[in-house]
Amino acid sequence: MTDTPDVAQLLATAEAIVNDSTAETAEVEAATVETVSAFEARLQHHFARGPFFVKLRNRLKTEGHDDLAQDVYHYYLAANVLKHGGGKSYRELEKLTDQPFTLQDEEGKALIDVTADGFLSGLVNTLRQAHAFLE
């Protein structure tokens, strides 16, 4: 048995950062990437091999949860941008007419503004709903 937190613990840890008014930007960025990555690892067993978040989005859409499907996928893209920088995920977010997040292009800053109101709490809420859907 490992000390790996389950999904509820994982989301509670991220939520603690949401509620910490002294949390630094780098801490929120790291929490975003870690939470999305760990969420995928904990729930990958729900799908055959392949891109977890794409499969989750497709299942949500198929079962009529279009808004949640979109939110899950957008947070997945945001975590990819925070982890890898510009690239396919960033270009996909740029193409959206209704930007779900504040995109930045200032030198020395991450390409996603995680300090915007509701970013991390939105992630936690979205993943909590997706977890409930899968379980």
A tleap script that builds the chain and sets N, CA, C and O, in Angstrom:
source leaprc.protein.ff14SB
mol = sequence {
  NMET THR ASP THR PRO ASP VAL ALA GLN LEU
  LEU ALA THR ALA GLU ALA ILE VAL ASN ASP
  SER THR ALA GLU THR ALA GLU VAL GLU ALA
  ALA THR VAL GLU THR VAL SER ALA PHE GLU
  ALA ARG LEU GLN HIE HIE PHE ALA ARG GLY
  PRO PHE PHE VAL LYS LEU ARG ASN ARG LEU
  LYS THR GLU GLY HIE ASP ASP LEU ALA GLN
  ASP VAL TYR HIE TYR TYR LEU ALA ALA ASN
  VAL LEU LYS HIE GLY GLY GLY LYS SER TYR
  ARG GLU LEU GLU LYS LEU THR ASP GLN PRO
  PHE THR LEU GLN ASP GLU GLU GLY LYS ALA
  LEU ILE ASP VAL THR ALA ASP GLY PHE LEU
  SER GLY LEU VAL ASN THR LEU ARG GLN ALA
  HIE ALA PHE LEU CGLU
}
set mol.1.N position { 0.852 -1.180 0.000 }
set mol.1.CA position { 0.000 0.000 0.000 }
set mol.1.C position { 0.893 1.237 0.000 }
set mol.1.O position { 1.914 1.266 0.688 }
set mol.2.N position { 0.525 2.235 -0.750 }
set mol.2.CA position { 1.327 3.456 -0.825 }
set mol.2.C position { 0.665 4.572 -0.037 }
set mol.2.O position { -0.470 4.447 0.421 }
set mol.3.N position { 1.397 5.658 0.108 }
set mol.3.CA position { 0.856 6.841 0.765 }
set mol.3.C position { 0.252 7.804 -0.250 }
set mol.3.O position { 0.066 8.983 0.052 }
set mol.4.N position { -0.053 7.321 -1.434 }
set mol.4.CA position { -0.614 8.160 -2.480 }
set mol.4.C position { -2.022 8.593 -2.084 }
set mol.4.O position { -2.859 7.752 -1.758 }
set mol.5.N position { -2.288 9.894 -2.110 }
set mol.5.CA position { -3.625 10.352 -1.715 }
set mol.5.C position { -4.683 9.949 -2.736 }
set mol.5.O position { -4.416 9.878 -3.936 }
set mol.6.N position { -5.889 9.688 -2.235 }
set mol.6.CA position { -6.979 9.404 -3.155 }
set mol.6.C position { -7.466 10.720 -3.757 }
set mol.6.O position { -6.959 11.789 -3.417 }
set mol.7.N position { -8.432 10.639 -4.634 }
set mol.7.CA position { -8.894 11.833 -5.349 }
set mol.7.C position { -9.464 12.874 -4.390 }
set mol.7.O position { -9.208 14.067 -4.551 }
set mol.8.N position { -10.233 12.435 -3.395 }
set mol.8.CA position { -10.812 13.387 -2.440 }
set mol.8.C position { -9.713 14.140 -1.688 }
set mol.8.O position { -9.805 15.354 -1.504 }
set mol.9.N position { -8.677 13.425 -1.256 }
set mol.9.CA position { -7.550 14.071 -0.571 }
set mol.9.C position { -6.811 15.017 -1.511 }
set mol.9.O position { -6.420 16.118 -1.124 }
set mol.10.N position { -6.629 14.577 -2.730 }
set mol.10.CA position { -5.953 15.382 -3.743 }
set mol.10.C position { -6.670 16.714 -3.937 }
set mol.10.O position { -6.036 17.770 -3.955 }
set mol.11.N position { -7.981 16.663 -4.081 }
set mol.11.CA position { -8.760 17.883 -4.291 }
set mol.11.C position { -8.815 18.734 -3.027 }
set mol.11.O position { -8.850 19.961 -3.111 }
set mol.12.N position { -8.823 18.099 -1.861 }
set mol.12.CA position { -8.805 18.849 -0.597 }
set mol.12.C position { -7.492 19.610 -0.443 }
set mol.12.O position { -7.482 20.735 0.056 }
set mol.13.N position { -6.397 19.009 -0.863 }
set mol.13.CA position { -5.096 19.678 -0.802 }
set mol.13.C position { -5.084 20.904 -1.707 }
set mol.13.O position { -4.609 21.968 -1.308 }
set mol.14.N position { -5.601 20.761 -2.917 }
set mol.14.CA position { -5.673 21.903 -3.838 }
set mol.14.C position { -6.608 22.970 -3.288 }
set mol.14.O position { -6.339 24.164 -3.422 }
set mol.15.N position { -7.700 22.545 -2.672 }
set mol.15.CA position { -8.659 23.497 -2.107 }
set mol.15.C position { -8.040 24.289 -0.956 }
set mol.15.O position { -8.378 25.454 -0.748 }
set mol.16.N position { -7.139 23.659 -0.214 }
set mol.16.CA position { -6.453 24.368 0.871 }
set mol.16.C position { -5.630 25.523 0.308 }
set mol.16.O position { -5.523 26.574 0.940 }
set mol.17.N position { -5.058 25.335 -0.858 }
set mol.17.CA position { -4.296 26.414 -1.504 }
set mol.17.C position { -5.250 27.509 -1.968 }
set mol.17.O position { -4.924 28.693 -1.890 }
set mol.18.N position { -6.427 27.116 -2.449 }
set mol.18.CA position { -7.447 28.097 -2.840 }
set mol.18.C position { -7.758 29.011 -1.663 }
set mol.18.O position { -7.889 30.224 -1.824 }
set mol.19.N position { -7.874 28.422 -0.489 }
set mol.19.CA position { -8.272 29.163 0.711 }
set mol.19.C position { -7.115 29.866 1.411 }
set mol.19.O position { -7.322 30.548 2.415 }
set mol.20.N position { -5.904 29.706 0.893 }
set mol.20.CA position { -4.724 30.328 1.493 }
set mol.20.C position { -4.425 31.643 0.776 }
set mol.20.O position { -3.891 31.651 -0.333 }
set mol.21.N position { -4.772 32.738 1.415 }
set mol.21.CA position { -4.579 34.052 0.782 }
set mol.21.C position { -3.109 34.418 0.631 }
set mol.21.O position { -2.783 35.373 -0.074 }
set mol.22.N position { -2.219 33.679 1.277 }
set mol.22.CA position { -0.789 33.975 1.166 }
set mol.22.C position { -0.093 33.096 0.123 }
set mol.22.O position { 1.119 33.197 -0.062 }
set mol.23.N position { -0.849 32.241 -0.554 }
set mol.23.CA position { -0.248 31.345 -1.546 }
set mol.23.C position { 0.405 32.152 -2.665 }
set mol.23.O position { -0.195 33.076 -3.215 }
set mol.24.N position { 1.616 31.796 -2.984 }
set mol.24.CA position { 2.366 32.444 -4.061 }
set mol.24.C position { 1.897 31.913 -5.421 }
set mol.24.O position { 1.365 30.807 -5.522 }
set mol.25.N position { 2.103 32.716 -6.448 }
set mol.25.CA position { 1.712 32.328 -7.803 }
set mol.25.C position { 2.343 30.999 -8.204 }
set mol.25.O position { 1.670 30.138 -8.770 }
set mol.26.N position { 3.624 30.828 -7.916 }
set mol.26.CA position { 4.313 29.582 -8.275 }
set mol.26.C position { 3.683 28.377 -7.579 }
set mol.26.O position { 3.632 27.285 -8.146 }
set mol.27.N position { 3.206 28.577 -6.356 }
set mol.27.CA position { 2.554 27.495 -5.616 }
set mol.27.C position { 1.230 27.107 -6.283 }
set mol.27.O position { 0.900 25.924 -6.376 }
set mol.28.N position { 0.484 28.098 -6.739 }
set mol.28.CA position { -0.789 27.829 -7.419 }
set mol.28.C position { -0.530 27.136 -8.758 }
set mol.28.O position { -1.247 26.204 -9.124 }
set mol.29.N position { 0.488 27.587 -9.485 }
set mol.29.CA position { 0.834 26.948 -10.753 }
set mol.29.C position { 1.214 25.490 -10.533 }
set mol.29.O position { 0.744 24.605 -11.248 }
set mol.30.N position { 2.067 25.241 -9.540 }
set mol.30.CA position { 2.492 23.871 -9.244 }
set mol.30.C position { 1.304 23.014 -8.810 }
set mol.30.O position { 1.181 21.861 -9.226 }
set mol.31.N position { 0.441 23.574 -7.983 }
set mol.31.CA position { -0.736 22.832 -7.524 }
set mol.31.C position { -1.644 22.467 -8.695 }
set mol.31.O position { -2.221 21.380 -8.722 }
set mol.32.N position { -1.768 23.364 -9.648 }
set mol.32.CA position { -2.598 23.098 -10.824 }
set mol.32.C position { -2.058 21.910 -11.602 }
set mol.32.O position { -2.794 20.972 -11.909 }
set mol.33.N position { -0.775 21.953 -11.919 }
set mol.33.CA position { -0.155 20.881 -12.704 }
set mol.33.C position { -0.201 19.560 -11.939 }
set mol.33.O position { -0.557 18.524 -12.501 }
set mol.34.N position { 0.157 19.601 -10.665 }
set mol.34.CA position { 0.173 18.380 -9.857 }
set mol.34.C position { -1.226 17.791 -9.709 }
set mol.34.O position { -1.402 16.576 -9.796 }
set mol.35.N position { -2.213 18.642 -9.487 }
set mol.35.CA position { -3.582 18.164 -9.294 }
set mol.35.C position { -4.119 17.508 -10.561 }
set mol.35.O position { -4.705 16.427 -10.503 }
set mol.36.N position { -3.922 18.153 -11.695 }
set mol.36.CA position { -4.409 17.593 -12.960 }
set mol.36.C position { -3.684 16.284 -13.279 }
set mol.36.O position { -4.315 15.313 -13.696 }
set mol.37.N position { -2.380 16.253 -13.090 }
set mol.37.CA position { -1.605 15.038 -13.379 }
set mol.37.C position { -2.007 13.886 -12.465 }
set mol.37.O position { -2.191 12.759 -12.923 }
set mol.38.N position { -2.142 14.170 -11.177 }
set mol.38.CA position { -2.505 13.124 -10.218 }
set mol.38.C position { -3.946 12.657 -10.433 }
set mol.38.O position { -4.242 11.470 -10.292 }
set mol.39.N position { -4.829 13.574 -10.770 }
set mol.39.CA position { -6.224 13.220 -11.060 }
set mol.39.C position { -6.259 12.210 -12.203 }
set mol.39.O position { -6.950 11.194 -12.129 }
set mol.40.N position { -5.519 12.500 -13.239 }
set mol.40.CA position { -5.448 11.591 -14.390 }
set mol.40.C position { -4.911 10.227 -13.963 }
set mol.40.O position { -5.468 9.194 -14.336 }
set mol.41.N position { -3.836 10.224 -13.186 }
set mol.41.CA position { -3.224 8.966 -12.757 }
set mol.41.C position { -4.184 8.128 -11.912 }
set mol.41.O position { -4.245 6.909 -12.068 }
set mol.42.N position { -4.931 8.777 -11.020 }
set mol.42.CA position { -5.847 8.055 -10.127 }
set mol.42.C position { -7.056 7.482 -10.868 }
set mol.42.O position { -7.609 6.462 -10.454 }
set mol.43.N position { -7.467 8.125 -11.952 }
set mol.43.CA position { -8.716 7.725 -12.611 }
set mol.43.C position { -8.529 7.123 -14.003 }
set mol.43.O position { -9.508 6.825 -14.686 }
set mol.44.N position { -7.292 6.946 -14.418 }
set mol.44.CA position { -7.010 6.394 -15.745 }
set mol.44.C position { -7.676 5.033 -15.936 }
set mol.44.O position { -8.017 4.669 -17.062 }
set mol.45.N position { -7.865 4.287 -14.868 }
set mol.45.CA position { -8.445 2.941 -14.970 }
set mol.45.C position { -9.874 2.944 -15.534 }
set mol.45.O position { -10.393 1.890 -15.904 }
set mol.46.N position { -10.497 4.093 -15.598 }
set mol.46.CA position { -11.847 4.181 -16.160 }
set mol.46.C position { -11.850 4.086 -17.687 }
set mol.46.O position { -12.900 3.906 -18.303 }
set mol.47.N position { -10.681 4.206 -18.281 }
set mol.47.CA position { -10.582 4.205 -19.741 }
set mol.47.C position { -9.466 3.272 -20.188 }
set mol.47.O position { -8.495 3.043 -19.467 }
set mol.48.N position { -9.627 2.744 -21.392 }
set mol.48.CA position { -8.537 1.989 -21.992 }
set mol.48.C position { -7.391 2.959 -22.250 }
set mol.48.O position { -7.546 4.169 -22.086 }
set mol.49.N position { -6.295 2.451 -22.634 }
set mol.49.CA position { -5.135 3.315 -22.905 }
set mol.49.C position { -5.502 4.461 -23.832 }
set mol.49.O position { -6.442 4.389 -24.623 }
set mol.50.N position { -4.724 5.509 -23.697 }
set mol.50.CA position { -4.962 6.656 -24.559 }
set mol.50.C position { -5.091 7.924 -23.749 }
set mol.50.O position { -4.908 7.911 -22.532 }
set mol.51.N position { -5.400 8.999 -24.404 }
set mol.51.CA position { -5.453 10.312 -23.752 }
set mol.51.C position { -6.649 10.426 -22.799 }
set mol.51.O position { -7.791 10.573 -23.235 }
set mol.52.N position { -6.371 10.358 -21.502 }
set mol.52.CA position { -7.402 10.343 -20.467 }
set mol.52.C position { -8.389 11.494 -20.611 }
set mol.52.O position { -9.598 11.266 -20.654 }
set mol.53.N position { -7.890 12.728 -20.687 }
set mol.53.CA position { -8.798 13.876 -20.683 }
set mol.53.C position { -9.621 13.977 -21.966 }
set mol.53.O position { -10.745 14.478 -21.937 }
set mol.54.N position { -9.092 13.519 -23.063 }
set mol.54.CA position { -9.874 13.483 -24.308 }
set mol.54.C position { -10.999 12.457 -24.163 }
set mol.54.O position { -12.138 12.713 -24.554 }
set mol.55.N position { -10.670 11.307 -23.603 }
set mol.55.CA position { -11.688 10.270 -23.418 }
set mol.55.C position { -12.733 10.694 -22.395 }
set mol.55.O position { -13.921 10.422 -22.571 }
set mol.56.N position { -12.300 11.360 -21.328 }
set mol.56.CA position { -13.241 11.866 -20.333 }
set mol.56.C position { -14.174 12.898 -20.962 }
set mol.56.O position { -15.389 12.852 -20.767 }
set mol.57.N position { -13.597 13.826 -21.716 }
set mol.57.CA position { -14.422 14.842 -22.387 }
set mol.57.C position { -15.458 14.178 -23.297 }
set mol.57.O position { -16.629 14.557 -23.292 }
set mol.58.N position { -15.029 13.204 -24.062 }
set mol.58.CA position { -15.944 12.533 -24.988 }
set mol.58.C position { -17.063 11.798 -24.254 }
set mol.58.O position { -18.215 11.836 -24.684 }
set mol.59.N position { -16.730 11.132 -23.150 }
set mol.59.CA position { -17.764 10.418 -22.396 }
set mol.59.C position { -18.756 11.401 -21.776 }
set mol.59.O position { -19.964 11.167 -21.791 }
set mol.60.N position { -18.242 12.493 -21.235 }
set mol.60.CA position { -19.125 13.510 -20.657 }
set mol.60.C position { -20.085 14.056 -21.713 }
set mol.60.O position { -21.283 14.191 -21.462 }
set mol.61.N position { -19.549 14.369 -22.900 }
set mol.61.CA position { -20.394 14.883 -23.987 }
set mol.61.C position { -21.449 13.864 -24.395 }
set mol.61.O position { -22.620 14.204 -24.565 }
set mol.62.N position { -21.030 12.623 -24.548 }
set mol.62.CA position { -21.944 11.558 -24.954 }
set mol.62.C position { -23.108 11.420 -23.980 }
set mol.62.O position { -24.229 11.102 -24.376 }
set mol.63.N position { -22.830 11.662 -22.705 }
set mol.63.CA position { -23.868 11.504 -21.686 }
set mol.63.C position { -24.547 12.827 -21.329 }
set mol.63.O position { -25.227 12.930 -20.308 }
set mol.64.N position { -24.352 13.845 -22.191 }
set mol.64.CA position { -25.101 15.088 -22.055 }
set mol.64.C position { -24.546 16.121 -21.096 }
set mol.64.O position { -25.256 17.051 -20.714 }
set mol.65.N position { -23.305 15.978 -20.703 }
set mol.65.CA position { -22.674 16.931 -19.784 }
set mol.65.C position { -21.718 17.839 -20.567 }
set mol.65.O position { -20.519 17.879 -20.291 }
set mol.66.N position { -22.258 18.555 -21.530 }
set mol.66.CA position { -21.433 19.350 -22.444 }
set mol.66.C position { -20.607 20.421 -21.738 }
set mol.66.O position { -19.424 20.583 -22.039 }
set mol.67.N position { -21.209 21.150 -20.808 }
set mol.67.CA position { -20.473 22.219 -20.119 }
set mol.67.C position { -19.328 21.656 -19.291 }
set mol.67.O position { -18.219 22.190 -19.315 }
set mol.68.N position { -19.591 20.586 -18.563 }
set mol.68.CA position { -18.534 19.964 -17.762 }
set mol.68.C position { -17.445 19.406 -18.670 }
set mol.68.O position { -16.260 19.518 -18.353 }
set mol.69.N position { -17.826 18.815 -19.781 }
set mol.69.CA position { -16.852 18.285 -20.742 }
set mol.69.C position { -15.918 19.393 -21.214 }
set mol.69.O position { -14.703 19.207 -21.283 }
set mol.70.N position { -16.493 20.535 -21.533 }
set mol.70.CA position { -15.701 21.671 -21.997 }
set mol.70.C position { -14.782 22.180 -20.887 }
set mol.70.O position { -13.604 22.441 -21.129 }
set mol.71.N position { -15.314 22.322 -19.677 }
set mol.71.CA position { -14.509 22.824 -18.560 }
set mol.71.C position { -13.348 21.889 -18.239 }
set mol.71.O position { -12.222 22.342 -18.035 }
set mol.72.N position { -13.619 20.586 -18.193 }
set mol.72.CA position { -12.571 19.599 -17.918 }
set mol.72.C position { -11.455 19.735 -18.947 }
set mol.72.O position { -10.276 19.764 -18.594 }
set mol.73.N position { -11.825 19.815 -20.194 }
set mol.73.CA position { -10.821 19.876 -21.254 }
set mol.73.C position { -10.037 21.184 -21.207 }
set mol.73.O position { -8.828 21.186 -21.438 }
set mol.74.N position { -10.701 22.279 -20.913 }
set mol.74.CA position { -10.000 23.561 -20.833 }
set mol.74.C position { -8.988 23.573 -19.688 }
set mol.74.O position { -7.881 24.085 -19.853 }
set mol.75.N position { -9.350 23.019 -18.536 }
set mol.75.CA position { -8.391 22.951 -17.428 }
set mol.75.C position { -7.232 22.020 -17.761 }
set mol.75.O position { -6.097 22.278 -17.362 }
set mol.76.N position { -7.501 20.958 -18.476 }
set mol.76.CA position { -6.433 20.071 -18.941 }
set mol.76.C position { -5.459 20.847 -19.837 }
set mol.76.O position { -4.243 20.744 -19.681 }
set mol.77.N position { -6.008 21.618 -20.767 }
set mol.77.CA position { -5.155 22.429 -21.641 }
set mol.77.C position { -4.351 23.439 -20.835 }
set mol.77.O position { -3.162 23.630 -21.089 }
set mol.78.N position { -4.993 24.089 -19.863 }
set mol.78.CA position { -4.301 25.084 -19.032 }
set mol.78.C position { -3.147 24.447 -18.275 }
set mol.78.O position { -2.062 25.024 -18.204 }
set mol.79.N position { -3.367 23.268 -17.709 }
set mol.79.CA position { -2.292 22.577 -16.987 }
set mol.79.C position { -1.149 22.233 -17.935 }
set mol.79.O position { 0.019 22.340 -17.562 }
set mol.80.N position { -1.475 21.825 -19.149 }
set mol.80.CA position { -0.430 21.541 -20.144 }
set mol.80.C position { 0.381 22.787 -20.459 }
set mol.80.O position { 1.604 22.722 -20.584 }
set mol.81.N position { -0.292 23.911 -20.588 }
set mol.81.CA position { 0.405 25.170 -20.880 }
set mol.81.C position { 1.317 25.545 -19.716 }
set mol.81.O position { 2.452 25.972 -19.930 }
set mol.82.N position { 0.831 25.388 -18.496 }
set mol.82.CA position { 1.664 25.700 -17.331 }
set mol.82.C position { 2.873 24.776 -17.255 }
set mol.82.O position { 3.956 25.194 -16.847 }
set mol.83.N position { 2.685 23.538 -17.643 }
set mol.83.CA position { 3.764 22.550 -17.562 }
set mol.83.C position { 4.766 22.684 -18.702 }
set mol.83.O position { 5.974 22.587 -18.488 }
set mol.84.N position { 4.260 22.907 -19.915 }
set mol.84.CA position { 5.123 22.855 -21.097 }
set mol.84.C position { 5.345 24.196 -21.788 }
set mol.84.O position { 6.214 24.303 -22.654 }
set mol.85.N position { 4.583 25.209 -21.424 }
set mol.85.CA position { 4.695 26.499 -22.106 }
set mol.85.C position { 3.867 26.508 -23.378 }
set mol.85.O position { 2.933 25.722 -23.536 }
set mol.86.N position { 4.223 27.403 -24.276 }
set mol.86.CA position { 3.486 27.522 -25.535 }
set mol.86.C position { 3.547 26.231 -26.322 }
set mol.86.O position { 4.458 25.423 -26.140 }
set mol.87.N position { 2.602 26.046 -27.172 }
set mol.87.CA position { 2.534 24.834 -27.972 }
set mol.87.C position { 1.104 24.578 -28.374 }
set mol.87.O position { 0.284 25.495 -28.423 }
set mol.88.N position { 0.805 23.314 -28.665 }
set mol.88.CA position { -0.517 22.945 -29.161 }
set mol.88.C position { -1.631 23.338 -28.190 }
set mol.88.O position { -2.653 23.877 -28.614 }
set mol.89.N position { -1.449 23.077 -26.905 }
set mol.89.CA position { -2.498 23.396 -25.924 }
set mol.89.C position { -2.746 24.896 -25.856 }
set mol.89.O position { -3.891 25.338 -25.774 }
set mol.90.N position { -1.677 25.672 -25.891 }
set mol.90.CA position { -1.826 27.129 -25.841 }
set mol.90.C position { -2.543 27.634 -27.094 }
set mol.90.O position { -3.437 28.477 -27.010 }
set mol.91.N position { -2.148 27.116 -28.245 }
set mol.91.CA position { -2.800 27.523 -29.496 }
set mol.91.C position { -4.286 27.159 -29.484 }
set mol.91.O position { -5.118 27.905 -30.000 }
set mol.92.N position { -4.608 26.014 -28.895 }
set mol.92.CA position { -6.013 25.612 -28.805 }
set mol.92.C position { -6.800 26.585 -27.930 }
set mol.92.O position { -7.927 26.952 -28.264 }
set mol.93.N position { -6.209 27.000 -26.813 }
set mol.93.CA position { -6.875 27.975 -25.941 }
set mol.93.C position { -6.999 29.331 -26.626 }
set mol.93.O position { -8.017 30.010 -26.488 }
set mol.94.N position { -5.962 29.725 -27.365 }
set mol.94.CA position { -5.991 31.014 -28.078 }
set mol.94.C position { -7.128 31.081 -29.095 }
set mol.94.O position { -7.699 32.148 -29.316 }
set mol.95.N position { -7.453 29.964 -29.704 }
set mol.95.CA position { -8.482 29.932 -30.750 }
set mol.95.C position { -9.892 30.103 -30.206 }
set mol.95.O position { -10.811 30.416 -30.962 }
set mol.96.N position { -10.073 29.901 -28.910 }
set mol.96.CA position { -11.416 29.976 -28.335 }
set mol.96.C position { -11.928 31.404 -28.371 }
set mol.96.O position { -11.206 32.338 -28.022 }
set mol.97.N position { -13.164 31.574 -28.790 }
set mol.97.CA position { -13.743 32.918 -28.835 }
set mol.97.C position { -14.089 33.420 -27.440 }
set mol.97.O position { -14.002 34.617 -27.170 }
set mol.98.N position { -14.480 32.514 -26.559 }
set mol.98.CA position { -14.792 32.880 -25.177 }
set mol.98.C position { -13.700 32.292 -24.290 }
set mol.98.O position { -13.779 31.137 -23.872 }
set mol.99.N position { -12.685 33.096 -24.008 }
set mol.99.CA position { -11.533 32.617 -23.248 }
set mol.99.C position { -11.938 32.215 -21.831 }
set mol.99.O position { -12.481 33.035 -21.090 }
set mol.100.N position { -11.682 30.967 -21.447 }
set mol.100.CA position { -12.035 30.533 -20.098 }
set mol.100.C position { -11.044 31.012 -19.045 }
set mol.100.O position { -11.361 31.027 -17.855 }
set mol.101.N position { -9.858 31.399 -19.470 }
set mol.101.CA position { -8.797 31.839 -18.569 }
set mol.101.C position { -8.134 33.076 -19.149 }
set mol.101.O position { -8.279 33.383 -20.332 }
set mol.102.N position { -7.411 33.773 -18.300 }
set mol.102.CA position { -6.651 34.919 -18.769 }
set mol.102.C position { -5.320 34.416 -19.311 }
set mol.102.O position { -4.497 33.880 -18.569 }
set mol.103.N position { -5.122 34.594 -20.606 }
set mol.103.CA position { -3.859 34.216 -21.231 }
set mol.103.C position { -2.921 35.404 -21.150 }
set mol.103.O position { -3.330 36.552 -21.326 }
set mol.104.N position { -1.654 35.113 -20.879 }
set mol.104.CA position { -0.657 36.178 -20.741 }
set mol.104.C position { 0.446 35.953 -21.763 }
set mol.104.O position { 0.732 34.824 -22.159 }
set mol.105.N position { 1.048 37.036 -22.172 }
set mol.105.CA position { 2.217 36.889 -23.031 }
set mol.105.C position { 3.362 37.765 -22.546 }
set mol.105.O position { 4.296 38.060 -23.292 }
set mol.106.N position { 3.275 38.178 -21.284 }
set mol.106.CA position { 4.334 39.010 -20.723 }
set mol.106.C position { 5.557 38.158 -20.417 }
set mol.106.O position { 5.443 37.051 -19.890 }
set mol.107.N position { 6.711 38.680 -20.749 }
set mol.107.CA position { 7.953 37.975 -20.486 }
set mol.107.C position { 8.104 37.726 -18.992 }
set mol.107.O position { 7.839 38.604 -18.171 }
set mol.108.N position { 8.532 36.522 -18.657 }
set mol.108.CA position { 8.767 36.184 -17.262 }
set mol.108.C position { 7.544 35.694 -16.523 }
set mol.108.O position { 7.637 35.353 -15.343 }
set mol.109.N position { 6.400 35.648 -17.183 }
set mol.109.CA position { 5.179 35.159 -16.538 }
set mol.109.C position { 4.704 33.902 -17.251 }
set mol.109.O position { 4.986 33.684 -18.429 }
set mol.110.N position { 3.972 33.081 -16.499 }
set mol.110.CA position { 3.363 31.902 -17.112 }
set mol.110.C position { 2.334 32.372 -18.138 }
set mol.110.O position { 1.841 33.497 -18.061 }
set mol.111.N position { 2.022 31.528 -19.073 }
set mol.111.CA position { 1.095 31.893 -20.139 }
set mol.111.C position { -0.365 31.879 -19.696 }
set mol.111.O position { -1.234 32.373 -20.415 }
set mol.112.N position { -0.641 31.322 -18.525 }
set mol.112.CA position { -1.987 31.307 -17.941 }
set mol.112.C position { -1.913 32.061 -16.625 }
set mol.112.O position { -1.024 31.803 -15.814 }
set mol.113.N position { -2.829 32.986 -16.404 }
set mol.113.CA position { -2.856 33.747 -15.148 }
set mol.113.C position { -3.640 32.963 -14.100 }
set mol.113.O position { -4.871 32.994 -14.077 }
set mol.114.N position { -2.915 32.264 -13.238 }
set mol.114.CA position { -3.560 31.456 -12.202 }
set mol.114.C position { -4.011 32.295 -11.015 }
set mol.114.O position { -4.700 31.798 -10.124 }
set mol.115.N position { -3.622 33.571 -11.003 }
set mol.115.CA position { -4.025 34.447 -9.896 }
set mol.115.C position { -5.400 35.066 -10.133 }
set mol.115.O position { -5.960 35.696 -9.234 }
set mol.116.N position { -5.942 34.893 -11.324 }
set mol.116.CA position { -7.274 35.434 -11.623 }
set mol.116.C position { -8.294 34.777 -10.698 }
set mol.116.O position { -8.205 33.590 -10.386 }
set mol.117.N position { -9.253 35.573 -10.276 }
set mol.117.CA position { -10.283 35.056 -9.373 }
set mol.117.C position { -10.912 33.787 -9.925 }
set mol.117.O position { -11.341 33.731 -11.078 }
set mol.118.N position { -10.954 32.794 -9.093 }
set mol.118.CA position { -11.668 31.583 -9.439 }
set mol.118.C position { -10.915 30.546 -10.238 }
set mol.118.O position { -11.479 29.492 -10.533 }
set mol.119.N position { -9.663 30.791 -10.605 }
set mol.119.CA position { -8.965 29.812 -11.441 }
set mol.119.C position { -8.826 28.465 -10.732 }
set mol.119.O position { -9.335 27.452 -11.213 }
set mol.120.N position { -8.141 28.456 -9.595 }
set mol.120.CA position { -7.887 27.186 -8.918 }
set mol.120.C position { -9.162 26.604 -8.313 }
set mol.120.O position { -9.354 25.388 -8.327 }
set mol.121.N position { -10.023 27.452 -7.789 }
set mol.121.CA position { -11.285 26.934 -7.240 }
set mol.121.C position { -12.145 26.344 -8.356 }
set mol.121.O position { -12.848 25.356 -8.143 }
set mol.122.N position { -12.092 26.946 -9.536 }
set mol.122.CA position { -12.810 26.400 -10.687 }
set mol.122.C position { -12.273 25.040 -11.088 }
set mol.122.O position { -13.036 24.134 -11.424 }
set mol.123.N position { -10.954 24.904 -11.051 }
set mol.123.CA position { -10.330 23.614 -11.353 }
set mol.123.C position { -10.802 22.555 -10.362 }
set mol.123.O position { -11.227 21.469 -10.757 }
set mol.124.N position { -10.726 22.878 -9.075 }
set mol.124.CA position { -11.126 21.919 -8.041 }
set mol.124.C position { -12.591 21.524 -8.217 }
set mol.124.O position { -12.924 20.340 -8.158 }
set mol.125.N position { -13.452 22.490 -8.429 }
set mol.125.CA position { -14.874 22.211 -8.610 }
set mol.125.C position { -15.121 21.347 -9.849 }
set mol.125.O position { -15.913 20.406 -9.807 }
set mol.126.N position { -14.452 21.664 -10.928 }
set mol.126.CA position { -14.606 20.909 -12.172 }
set mol.126.C position { -14.156 19.464 -11.994 }
set mol.126.O position { -14.852 18.537 -12.408 }
set mol.127.N position { -12.992 19.274 -11.377 }
set mol.127.CA position { -12.495 17.913 -11.184 }
set mol.127.C position { -13.360 17.139 -10.188 }
set mol.127.O position { -13.544 15.930 -10.333 }
set mol.128.N position { -13.883 17.821 -9.194 }
set mol.128.CA position { -14.780 17.165 -8.231 }
set mol.128.C position { -16.037 16.651 -8.962 }
set mol.128.O position { -16.486 15.532 -8.716 }
set mol.129.N position { -16.587 17.461 -9.844 }
set mol.129.CA position { -17.768 17.035 -10.612 }
set mol.129.C position { -17.431 15.873 -11.545 }
set mol.129.O position { -18.211 14.929 -11.674 }
set mol.130.N position { -16.273 15.946 -12.192 }
set mol.130.CA position { -15.857 14.872 -13.098 }
set mol.130.C position { -15.634 13.574 -12.316 }
set mol.130.O position { -15.986 12.491 -12.785 }
set mol.131.N position { -15.055 13.693 -11.136 }
set mol.131.CA position { -14.835 12.516 -10.294 }
set mol.131.C position { -16.172 11.882 -9.908 }
set mol.131.O position { -16.327 10.663 -9.988 }
set mol.132.N position { -17.125 12.695 -9.495 }
set mol.132.CA position { -18.452 12.182 -9.134 }
set mol.132.C position { -19.100 11.485 -10.335 }
set mol.132.O position { -19.748 10.450 -10.181 }
set mol.133.N position { -18.924 12.049 -11.508 }
set mol.133.CA position { -19.469 11.450 -12.724 }
set mol.133.C position { -18.868 10.065 -12.967 }
set mol.133.O position { -19.588 9.123 -13.299 }
set mol.134.N position { -17.558 9.942 -12.802 }
set mol.134.CA position { -16.886 8.673 -13.077 }
set mol.134.C position { -17.169 7.614 -12.019 }
set mol.134.O position { -17.220 6.420 -12.316 }
set mol.135.N position { -17.348 8.059 -10.804 }
set mol.135.CA position { -17.548 7.098 -9.713 }
set mol.135.C position { -19.009 6.755 -9.625 }
set mol.135.O position { -19.407 5.960 -8.773 }
savepdb mol mol.pdb
quit
